[in-house]
Every structure is written in structure tokens, then in C-alpha cells.
Amino acid sequence: MVATKPTAEDLRRPFGVEPDVLEWVVETGWSKALVSCGLSPETTLYASFTEVTLGLKNCFRYLQHIVPAPEENWYVAVFHNYDLNEDGYIDFEDFKDMVYKYHNHHAHRNLRHHRQKQKKAAAGSPGNDRQVSPLNRMMADAKARDQALGITRQAAVEGPQFASHIVFPLHQDACQVFRDYTFGSDAGAGAFGKVQVVTHKATGARRACKTVVVARPRHSTIQIFYV
């Protein structure tokens, strides 16, 4: 747990909070949700949909000056996207990823809108070019925060949208099969997917891999057949 609780001023920054503040928000939101459900933050490794939803709402209340409050179906869709093995639980790192992506998207969105307003104001007020300087400083601060968080501006701004104005975080970790196998040529295709020749990276064994598209955003079911 981050030792120092941020001040109200630390949380009232529309262009994004500092990395240590965001870390505090995530850990506090997660811990409070578990405690409210009768669980111990020290021993609980995975959280259910109910606990994750409570945790996200905790975090978004802390970040209310940056992010909008999502609709209820947003929580269902996002949890479904991170619950890759469909067992009804996700871990802390997935929870953290949700909050970081949502925060970063709206922090940059707020900055972009502010810059547009500044440009319009400058265009209507000749001789006020010096007003752009504070904005440049804010943009530099935002860029420095991105570097500290290990993200790029493009990655933070882009991404699928949910309910037109609310970012829809996606789990972007590679499936295990892509880490174990090298994919080769296509061996066939049909209405439900395709078959590719794959080679196991460790053993060199060649197999047929059938990728079946399922009704789940950006996810597929992959089956390995021995040949």
C-alpha cells in the first residue's frame, strides 16, 4: 500500500494525476472493495465481478475530476473482457490495468479538448500568443507522467469506445499458444475459422492449429491438434 494519502489538490487534476497518486487510488479502491465484501486484501489474490465493480467505483470516485462515471453495463462488458478463462475472477494486475487505461484515456482527452479551446480563444484574441506557454507546460507535464507510467500518447488516446464517450479497456496480453508456438502457413479455412500449421518453439513438433472465432470481443478459441 502506498504510504502517503494524496491531498484533494493532488486528485483534482483534469489532465491526469501523478503516478504515485494513481497507484494509491488503485490499491485503495481494490482494498476497500475487498474489505466491504468481508475479504482480506492481504490474502485475497482474485476478485469476483461484484468486488471488481465496487473497486472500480471507488477508484472513479477518487478520480471524478478526470473521468466520467461509467454506466452499469460498462462494468459487465469490461469484466467479461478481462475474464479470459471465464472462471468469474480476475487478479489485481487486471484490475489495475482497467483503471490505468480508463484514467489515461480521459486525462489525454481532457487535455486535447482544453488545447482546442485554447486555440479557438487565441484565434479570436490577436496578440495573446503568450497564453500558449502555460498549456505547453501542462502538455510537457502530461508527457512526463506518461513516460513514468510506461505508456505512449497514442496508446492512451486510441482504443475502442463504449457508450460513445467512455473508453472500453481491452485485455491485451497474448494468449499462451502464441508464446509456445510459431505460426506458419494456412492449411485451410471455413465459416467458423481457419487451420494453420504451427511449430512448438521448444520441441520443434509440428501441429495443426484451428482458430475458431467466438462471440467475444477480440478473443478467439484456439485448439491444438496433434498430427
C-alpha positions as a Markdown table, in Angstrom:
| # | Residue | x | y | z |
|---|---|---|---|---|
| 1 | Met | 0.0 | 0.0 | 0.0 |
| 2 | Val | 1.3 | 3.5 | -0.9 |
| 3 | Ala | 2.1 | 5.1 | 2.5 |
| 4 | Thr | 1.1 | 8.8 | 1.8 |
| 5 | Lys | -2.5 | 9.6 | 1.1 |
| 6 | Pro | -2.8 | 12.2 | -1.6 |
| 7 | Thr | -4.4 | 15.6 | -0.9 |
| 8 | Ala | -7.6 | 16.8 | -2.5 |
| 9 | Glu | -5.5 | 19.0 | -4.7 |
| 10 | Asp | -3.5 | 16.0 | -5.9 |
| 11 | Leu | -6.7 | 14.4 | -7.1 |
| 12 | Arg | -8.1 | 17.5 | -8.7 |
| 13 | Arg | -6.0 | 17.5 | -11.8 |
| 14 | Pro | -8.1 | 17.1 | -15.1 |
| 15 | Phe | -5.0 | 16.2 | -17.2 |
| 16 | Gly | -4.0 | 13.3 | -15.0 |
| 17 | Val | -2.7 | 12.5 | -11.5 |
| 18 | Glu | 0.9 | 11.7 | -10.7 |
| 19 | Pro | 2.0 | 8.0 | -10.9 |
| 20 | Asp | 2.3 | 7.6 | -7.2 |
| 21 | Val | -1.2 | 9.1 | -6.7 |
| 22 | Leu | -2.7 | 6.8 | -9.3 |
| 23 | Glu | -1.0 | 3.8 | -7.6 |
| 24 | Trp | -2.6 | 4.8 | -4.3 |
| 25 | Val | -6.0 | 5.2 | -5.9 |
| 26 | Val | -5.8 | 1.7 | -7.4 |
| 27 | Glu | -4.6 | 0.0 | -4.3 |
| 28 | Thr | -7.0 | 1.8 | -2.0 |
| 29 | Gly | -10.0 | 1.2 | -4.3 |
| 30 | Trp | -9.1 | -2.5 | -4.5 |
| 31 | Ser | -8.6 | -2.9 | -0.8 |
| 32 | Lys | -11.8 | -1.1 | 0.3 |
| 33 | Ala | -13.9 | -3.3 | -2.1 |
| 34 | Leu | -12.5 | -6.5 | -0.6 |
| 35 | Val | -13.0 | -5.3 | 2.9 |
| 36 | Ser | -16.6 | -4.3 | 2.2 |
| 37 | Cys | -17.2 | -7.8 | 0.9 |
| 38 | Gly | -15.7 | -9.4 | 4.1 |
| 39 | Leu | -12.4 | -10.4 | 2.4 |
| 40 | Ser | -8.8 | -9.7 | 3.4 |
| 41 | Pro | -6.7 | -7.6 | 1.0 |
| 42 | Glu | -3.6 | -9.3 | 2.3 |
| 43 | Thr | -4.7 | -12.8 | 1.5 |
| 44 | Thr | -7.1 | -12.4 | -1.4 |
| 45 | Leu | -5.5 | -12.8 | -4.8 |
| 46 | Tyr | -8.6 | -12.8 | -7.1 |
| 47 | Ala | -11.8 | -10.8 | -7.1 |
| 48 | Ser | -15.2 | -11.5 | -8.5 |
| 49 | Phe | -17.4 | -9.3 | -10.6 |
| 50 | Thr | -19.0 | -7.8 | -7.5 |
| 51 | Glu | -15.8 | -6.9 | -5.8 |
| 52 | Val | -14.2 | -5.6 | -9.0 |
| 53 | Thr | -17.1 | -3.4 | -9.7 |
| 54 | Leu | -17.0 | -1.9 | -6.2 |
| 55 | Gly | -13.3 | -1.4 | -6.5 |
| 56 | Leu | -13.6 | 0.4 | -9.9 |
| 57 | Lys | -16.4 | 2.7 | -8.5 |
| 58 | Asn | -14.1 | 3.5 | -5.5 |
| 59 | Cys | -11.3 | 4.5 | -7.9 |
| 60 | Phe | -13.5 | 6.5 | -10.2 |
| 61 | Arg | -14.9 | 8.5 | -7.2 |
| 62 | Tyr | -11.3 | 9.5 | -6.3 |
| 63 | Leu | -10.7 | 10.4 | -10.0 |
| 64 | Gln | -14.0 | 12.2 | -10.5 |
| 65 | His | -12.3 | 15.3 | -11.7 |
| 66 | Ile | -10.7 | 13.3 | -14.6 |
| 67 | Val | -13.0 | 10.5 | -15.6 |
| 68 | Pro | -16.8 | 10.2 | -16.0 |
| 69 | Ala | -18.8 | 7.6 | -14.2 |
| 70 | Pro | -19.5 | 4.7 | -16.5 |
| 71 | Glu | -22.9 | 3.2 | -17.0 |
| 72 | Glu | -23.6 | -0.1 | -15.2 |
| 73 | Asn | -23.3 | -2.2 | -18.4 |
| 74 | Trp | -19.8 | -0.9 | -18.8 |
| 75 | Tyr | -18.6 | -2.9 | -15.8 |
| 76 | Val | -20.2 | -6.1 | -17.1 |
| 77 | Ala | -18.5 | -5.7 | -20.5 |
| 78 | Val | -15.1 | -4.8 | -19.2 |
| 79 | Phe | -15.0 | -7.6 | -16.6 |
| 80 | His | -16.1 | -10.1 | -19.3 |
| 81 | Asn | -13.2 | -8.9 | -21.5 |
| 82 | Tyr | -10.6 | -9.4 | -18.8 |
| 83 | Asp | -12.0 | -12.8 | -17.5 |
| 84 | Leu | -10.2 | -14.7 | -20.2 |
| 85 | Asn | -10.6 | -18.2 | -18.8 |
| 86 | Glu | -14.3 | -17.4 | -17.8 |
| 87 | Asp | -14.0 | -18.5 | -14.2 |
| 88 | Gly | -15.6 | -15.4 | -12.8 |
| 89 | Tyr | -12.4 | -13.9 | -11.3 |
| 90 | Ile | -9.6 | -11.6 | -12.2 |
| 91 | Asp | -6.5 | -10.6 | -10.3 |
| 92 | Phe | -5.1 | -7.3 | -9.1 |
| 93 | Glu | -3.0 | -6.6 | -12.1 |
| 94 | Asp | -6.0 | -6.8 | -14.4 |
| 95 | Phe | -7.9 | -4.5 | -12.1 |
| 96 | Lys | -5.0 | -2.1 | -12.2 |
| 97 | Asp | -4.9 | -2.2 | -16.0 |
| 98 | Met | -8.6 | -1.3 | -16.2 |
| 99 | Val | -8.1 | 1.8 | -14.0 |
| 100 | Tyr | -4.9 | 2.9 | -15.7 |
| 101 | Lys | -6.3 | 2.7 | -19.2 |
| 102 | Tyr | -9.5 | 4.5 | -18.2 |
| 103 | His | -7.6 | 7.2 | -16.4 |
| 104 | Asn | -5.0 | 7.7 | -19.2 |
| 105 | His | -7.6 | 7.9 | -21.9 |
| 106 | His | -9.7 | 10.6 | -20.2 |
| 107 | Ala | -6.7 | 12.6 | -19.0 |
| 108 | His | -5.5 | 12.9 | -22.6 |
| 109 | Arg | -9.0 | 13.5 | -23.8 |
| 110 | Asn | -9.4 | 16.4 | -21.3 |
| 111 | Leu | -6.0 | 17.9 | -22.3 |
| 112 | Arg | -6.9 | 17.6 | -26.0 |
| 113 | His | -10.2 | 19.4 | -25.5 |
| 114 | His | -8.5 | 22.1 | -23.4 |
| 115 | Arg | -5.9 | 22.7 | -26.2 |
| 116 | Gln | -8.7 | 23.0 | -28.7 |
| 117 | Lys | -10.4 | 25.6 | -26.6 |
| 118 | Gln | -7.1 | 27.5 | -26.1 |
| 119 | Lys | -6.6 | 27.6 | -29.9 |
| 120 | Lys | -10.1 | 28.9 | -30.5 |
| 121 | Ala | -9.6 | 31.6 | -27.8 |
| 122 | Ala | -6.2 | 32.5 | -29.3 |
| 123 | Ala | -7.6 | 32.8 | -32.8 |
| 124 | Gly | -10.2 | 35.3 | -31.6 |
| 125 | Ser | -7.7 | 37.3 | -29.5 |
| 126 | Pro | -4.8 | 38.7 | -31.6 |
| 127 | Gly | -1.6 | 39.4 | -29.7 |
| 128 | Asn | -2.2 | 36.8 | -27.0 |
| 129 | Asp | 0.3 | 34.2 | -28.2 |
| 130 | Arg | 2.0 | 34.2 | -24.8 |
| 131 | Gln | -1.1 | 32.4 | -23.4 |
| 132 | Val | 0.0 | 29.2 | -25.1 |
| 133 | Ser | 3.0 | 28.9 | -22.8 |
| 134 | Pro | 1.2 | 27.5 | -19.8 |
| 135 | Leu | -0.5 | 25.0 | -22.0 |
| 136 | Asn | 2.8 | 23.8 | -23.3 |
| 137 | Arg | 4.0 | 23.3 | -19.8 |
| 138 | Met | 0.8 | 21.3 | -19.0 |
| 139 | Met | 1.4 | 19.1 | -22.1 |
| 140 | Ala | 5.0 | 18.6 | -21.0 |
| 141 | Asp | 3.9 | 17.5 | -17.6 |
| 142 | Ala | 1.4 | 15.1 | -19.1 |
| 143 | Lys | 4.1 | 13.6 | -21.3 |
| 144 | Ala | 6.4 | 13.2 | -18.3 |
| 145 | Arg | 3.7 | 11.3 | -16.4 |
| 146 | Asp | 3.1 | 9.0 | -19.4 |
| 147 | Gln | 6.8 | 8.2 | -19.5 |
| 148 | Ala | 6.8 | 7.4 | -15.8 |
| 149 | Leu | 3.8 | 5.1 | -16.3 |
| 150 | Gly | 5.4 | 3.4 | -19.3 |
| 151 | Ile | 2.7 | 4.4 | -21.9 |
| 152 | Thr | 2.6 | 6.4 | -25.1 |
| 153 | Arg | 0.2 | 9.1 | -26.0 |
| 154 | Gln | -1.2 | 7.2 | -29.0 |
| 155 | Ala | -1.8 | 4.1 | -26.8 |
| 156 | Ala | -3.5 | 6.2 | -24.2 |
| 157 | Val | -5.8 | 8.1 | -26.6 |
| 158 | Glu | -6.7 | 5.4 | -29.1 |
| 159 | Gly | -8.8 | 2.3 | -28.4 |
| 160 | Pro | -12.4 | 1.1 | -28.8 |
| 161 | Gln | -15.1 | 3.4 | -27.4 |
| 162 | Phe | -18.0 | 2.4 | -25.2 |
| 163 | Ala | -21.2 | 4.4 | -25.0 |
| 164 | Ser | -19.6 | 6.9 | -27.4 |
| 165 | His | -17.6 | 8.9 | -24.7 |
| 166 | Ile | -16.4 | 6.1 | -22.3 |
| 167 | Val | -13.3 | 4.1 | -23.2 |
| 168 | Phe | -13.7 | 0.4 | -23.2 |
| 169 | Pro | -10.5 | -1.2 | -21.8 |
| 170 | Leu | -9.3 | -4.4 | -23.5 |
| 171 | His | -7.1 | -7.1 | -22.1 |
| 172 | Gln | -4.1 | -7.1 | -24.5 |
| 173 | Asp | -2.0 | -9.9 | -23.1 |
| 174 | Ala | -1.1 | -12.6 | -25.7 |
| 175 | Cys | -2.6 | -16.0 | -25.4 |
| 176 | Gln | -0.3 | -18.7 | -24.1 |
| 177 | Val | -0.4 | -20.5 | -27.5 |
| 178 | Phe | 1.3 | -17.6 | -29.2 |
| 179 | Arg | 4.1 | -17.8 | -26.7 |
| 180 | Asp | 4.5 | -21.6 | -27.2 |
| 181 | Tyr | 4.1 | -21.9 | -31.0 |
| 182 | Thr | 5.4 | -20.3 | -34.2 |
| 183 | Phe | 2.5 | -19.9 | -36.7 |
| 184 | Gly | 3.2 | -20.9 | -40.3 |
| 185 | Ser | 1.1 | -21.2 | -43.4 |
| 186 | Asp | -2.6 | -21.7 | -43.6 |
| 187 | Ala | -3.8 | -25.2 | -44.1 |
| 188 | Gly | -7.5 | -24.4 | -44.6 |
| 189 | Ala | -10.3 | -22.1 | -43.8 |
| 190 | Gly | -14.0 | -22.1 | -43.3 |
| 191 | Ala | -17.0 | -20.2 | -42.0 |
| 192 | Phe | -16.0 | -20.7 | -38.3 |
| 193 | Gly | -12.3 | -20.0 | -38.6 |
| 194 | Lys | -9.1 | -21.3 | -40.1 |
| 195 | Val | -6.4 | -24.0 | -39.7 |
| 196 | Gln | -2.7 | -23.2 | -39.6 |
| 197 | Val | 0.5 | -25.2 | -39.4 |
| 198 | Val | 2.3 | -24.4 | -36.1 |
| 199 | Thr | 5.7 | -25.4 | -34.7 |
| 200 | His | 6.4 | -25.8 | -31.0 |
| 201 | Lys | 9.2 | -23.4 | -30.1 |
| 202 | Ala | 10.8 | -25.7 | -27.5 |
| 203 | Thr | 10.3 | -29.2 | -29.1 |
| 204 | Gly | 10.1 | -28.4 | -32.8 |
| 205 | Ala | 7.0 | -30.5 | -33.1 |
| 206 | Arg | 4.6 | -29.5 | -36.0 |
| 207 | Arg | 0.9 | -29.5 | -35.4 |
| 208 | Ala | -2.3 | -28.2 | -36.9 |
| 209 | Cys | -3.9 | -25.2 | -35.1 |
| 210 | Lys | -7.5 | -24.5 | -35.5 |
| 211 | Thr | -8.6 | -20.9 | -34.6 |
| 212 | Val | -12.4 | -20.7 | -34.0 |
| 213 | Val | -14.0 | -17.2 | -33.8 |
| 214 | Val | -16.4 | -16.9 | -30.9 |
| 215 | Ala | -18.9 | -14.2 | -29.9 |
| 216 | Arg | -16.4 | -12.4 | -27.6 |
| 217 | Pro | -14.7 | -9.0 | -28.4 |
| 218 | Arg | -11.2 | -9.6 | -29.8 |
| 219 | His | -11.0 | -13.1 | -28.4 |
| 220 | Ser | -10.8 | -16.5 | -30.2 |
| 221 | Thr | -10.8 | -20.1 | -29.1 |
| 222 | Ile | -7.7 | -21.9 | -30.3 |
| 223 | Gln | -7.4 | -25.7 | -30.4 |
| 224 | Ile | -4.2 | -27.6 | -31.0 |
| 225 | Phe | -4.4 | -30.9 | -32.8 |
| 226 | Tyr | -1.6 | -33.5 | -32.9 |
| 227 | Val | -0.6 | -34.6 | -36.4 |
